[in-house]
Amino acid sequence: MQSIFNRVLVIIAASICGIVLIVTVASFALKKAKPGKNVRVPDPAPGVIVHLAMPDNTKLAAFTGLGKLRAVTKPDTNNVEDIGTPIVIAPWFAYPDGDTAFYEELARKSTMMRTLITRYFLQYTEAELLKMGEEKIKTELLAELNEHLSLNKIRAIYFSDYIFLE
């Protein structure tokens, strides 16, 4: 009895492995598989930006005072059960090095900047954000944030974390 049971289990396990192998080969053969489709290329760490310079030879510093932000995307209206997708982001900014007055403005307005960023993600569904792409999101956020700054402008925005939670 035990050996028959073991044979049945081996046949079932072999069948499952065979099905997985066949589906994998078929999806690659039909070019439906997109390995690495949602793999994100990480932004540089904040310490690296200090060594970079803009084309106009302005040295840059990193403002990391916002920390990790948690937001929820807009619910998908086509899916009744969707309540939005939680997203975790850790934005940081590049600004002209040595501009202490601008650094103080960034620190003073950090609550407002957190609110702008989380509201931005609330305007779009996860699918819309993925379709837009990270670079377009950064461009739009940069323009919106710079509208609220008076002493200088943020040169670039980076995300240490950019994760959709499921």
Phi and psi in degrees as a GROMACS rama.xvg file:
@    title "Ramachandran Plot"
@    xaxis  label "Phi"
@    yaxis  label "Psi"
@TYPE xy
-61.8218  -41.9237  GLN-2
-70.0377  -33.7994  SER-3
-66.0464  -43.1031  ILE-4
-61.2581  -43.7769  PHE-5
-63.3404  -39.7677  ASN-6
-64.46  -41.0017  ARG-7
-63.2711  -43.6256  VAL-8
-62.8474  -39.9079  LEU-9
-65.4206  -41.0858  VAL-10
-64.6037  -42.8121  ILE-11
-63.4037  -46.3047  ILE-12
-62.653  -41.6983  ALA-13
-65.1057  -38.4319  ALA-14
-63.9313  -44.4985  SER-15
-62.2367  -45.5458  ILE-16
-61.1797  -40.6042  CYS-17
-63.7619  -42.3164  GLY-18
-63.6859  -45.2429  ILE-19
-60.2659  -43.3819  VAL-20
-64.05  -44.256  LEU-21
-64.0639  -44.6121  ILE-22
-63.7918  -40.8967  VAL-23
-63.3179  -48.2939  THR-24
-62.8456  -41.9852  VAL-25
-64.1207  -41.8068  ALA-26
-67.6494  -34.6341  SER-27
-71.6121  -39.1255  PHE-28
-66.6006  -35.5969  ALA-29
-86.4132  1.65224  LEU-30
59.4995  32.403  LYS-31
-92.8513  -17.8501  LYS-32
-78.7479  136.915  ALA-33
-129.416  77.1706  LYS-34
-63.381  135.418  PRO-35
77.7211  14.3081  GLY-36
-59.3626  -43.546  LYS-37
-105.574  20.3219  ASN-38
-78.4406  128.426  VAL-39
-96.1075  132.499  ARG-40
-81.6577  118.29  VAL-41
-68.5099  148.515  PRO-42
-75.2197  162.27  ASP-43
-65.568  155.024  PRO-44
-71.4602  152.934  ALA-45
-56.1311  -32.3222  PRO-46
-67.5046  -25.4165  GLY-47
-73.6685  -33.5718  VAL-48
-62.2969  -27.7861  ILE-49
-61.0994  -30.0801  VAL-50
-87.9033  -6.1418  HIS-51
-90.5584  160.556  LEU-52
-138.02  151.565  ALA-53
-77.5119  166.206  MET-54
-57.3802  -25.947  PRO-55
-88.4786  17.8298  ASP-56
65.3167  18.8463  ASN-57
-78.0961  121.543  THR-58
-74.8615  147.266  LYS-59
-114.334  152.586  LEU-60
-122.366  166.152  ALA-61
-111.833  131.607  ALA-62
-104.961  114.27  PHE-63
-114.52  20.768  THR-64
-74.2369  -1.89469  GLY-65
-87.6531  -23.5246  LEU-66
69.0581  -160.787  GLY-67
-85.1351  133.106  LYS-68
-111.65  141.798  LEU-69
-117.094  129.806  ARG-70
-138.059  172.607  ALA-71
-128.311  135.222  VAL-72
-75.7179  165.954  THR-73
-65.7324  138.459  LYS-74
-64.4206  146.75  PRO-75
-77.5968  119.467  ASP-76
-69.9729  -18.9101  THR-77
-78.8924  -16.3143  ASN-78
-117.871  109.973  ASN-79
-62.3165  -33.0705  VAL-80
-81.078  -12.3392  GLU-81
-73.5301  127.369  ASP-82
-112.97  11.7822  ILE-83
102.709  157.917  GLY-84
-107.756  125.992  THR-85
-66.6973  141.191  PRO-86
-133.435  139.64  ILE-87
-116.114  125.493  VAL-88
-132.87  148.157  ILE-89
-127.196  86.1474  ALA-90
-79.677  149.684  PRO-91
-146.917  156.703  TRP-92
-120.77  150.018  PHE-93
-101.66  131.641  ALA-94
-141.187  163.915  TYR-95
-59.0053  127.573  PRO-96
-65.243  139.315  ASP-97
88.8872  -4.13153  GLY-98
-87.0641  82.6471  ASP-99
-68.0823  -33.0368  THR-100
-64.6886  -40.4786  ALA-101
-69.1384  -38.5609  PHE-102
-58.6607  -43.1503  TYR-103
-64.997  -37.7339  GLU-104
-63.6429  -42.2786  GLU-105
-60.881  -44.2865  LEU-106
-64.4311  -41.2141  ALA-107
-67.2275  -34.5368  ARG-108
-99.4362  15.8716  LYS-109
-64.5535  -35.9325  SER-110
-64.2488  -43.9108  THR-111
-62.2947  -40.2817  MET-112
-67.5776  -39.6805  MET-113
-58.4445  -45.0141  ARG-114
-63.1361  -44.5815  THR-115
-59.7079  -43.0114  LEU-116
-68.0772  -45.6155  ILE-117
-67.1473  -36.3375  THR-118
-65.5869  -35.1478  ARG-119
-58.3846  -47.5317  TYR-120
-70.0994  -24.4644  PHE-121
-71.3086  -17.9957  LEU-122
-78.3396  -17.4233  GLN-123
-126.703  150.979  TYR-124
-79.549  167.217  THR-125
-59.6232  -43.0724  GLU-126
-61.6974  -41.0476  ALA-127
-65.5664  -40.919  GLU-128
-65.2421  -42.4875  LEU-129
-65.3595  -36.9372  LEU-130
-67.8938  -40.1539  LYS-131
-63.3684  -40.7472  MET-132
90.565  152.613  GLY-133
-64.13  -36.2169  GLU-134
-66.5448  -40.6065  GLU-135
-67.155  -38.5901  LYS-136
-61.1574  -44.898  ILE-137
-62.7046  -41.4886  LYS-138
-62.5277  -46.0918  THR-139
-66.5857  -42.3038  GLU-140
-63.8564  -41.0393  LEU-141
-60.4476  -45.5896  LEU-142
-63.2659  -43.1768  ALA-143
-66.7211  -41.5459  GLU-144
-66.6586  -42.4657  LEU-145
-65.4596  -25.4805  ASN-146
-62.7755  -27.1635  GLU-147
-97.6187  3.39619  HIS-148
-106.775  142.153  LEU-149
-113.966  -30.6994  SER-150
-82.2111  -30.1075  LEU-151
-162.909  -169.715  ASN-152
-127.365  146.225  LYS-153
-71.6664  133.41  ILE-154
-83.7339  -34.7274  ARG-155
-157.464  153.849  ALA-156
-119.418  139.022  ILE-157
-130.103  157.58  TYR-158
-120.409  116.207  PHE-159
-70.3131  -40.4645  SER-160
-123.402  141.027  ASP-161
-152.702  86.3703  TYR-162
-129.459  126.525  ILE-163
-90.1133  125.968  PHE-164
-92.7559  141.37  LEU-165
